[in-house]
Amino acid sequence: MTKLLPKGSSRRERQIMTILYERGHATVAEVQEALPDPPGYSAVRRLVAILEEKGQVKHAEQEGRYVYSPAETWSQVSKSAIEQVVESFFGGSVESAVATLLTSQKTRPSEDELQRLEALIQRARTEDTGGPVQGDAAEGGTAQ
């Protein structure tokens, strides 16, 4: 699975990916229009081509023009990012990662979120689906 922001991604590449996730799809001209302080059309076209070479973007031809979209859903990308953080910063320990989130002032869940998390934990104990637990927090996320 490719990553949204692999090492070596430029600021412009990240901006383009954000635009594509927010819009769902766009032409090079639409991406250029949405970029802050946009470079020329040819530069944007080349950046999109680079993202496609990296496997982060795909295209479809519509009415004689290429329309670009992310190669993966935001849910897939966010799941991959979380897995990478857990592996890199917590030695693969989900318990340590969750404990950090629960005790941090910025990420401490509300009482409602804690109740939903308890329900997800109970479901995880009883279900062995191999896929995301129903109500997975990664579903429906947005690029930020």
RAUR-V106195 format. One record per run of one state. SS is the DSSP state (H for helix, E for strand, - for the rest). FROM is the first residue (numbers start at 1). LEN is the number of residues. If there is no record, write none. Layout:
ss:SS from:FROM len:LEN
ss:SS from:FROM len:LEN
This chain:
ss:- from:1 len:10
ss:H from:11 len:13
ss:- from:24 len:2
ss:E from:26 len:1
ss:- from:27 len:1
ss:H from:28 len:7
ss:- from:35 len:6
ss:H from:41 len:13
ss:- from:54 len:3
ss:E from:57 len:6
ss:- from:63 len:2
ss:E from:65 len:6
ss:- from:71 len:3
ss:H from:74 len:17
ss:- from:91 len:3
ss:H from:94 len:10
ss:- from:104 len:7
ss:H from:111 len:16
ss:- from:127 len:18
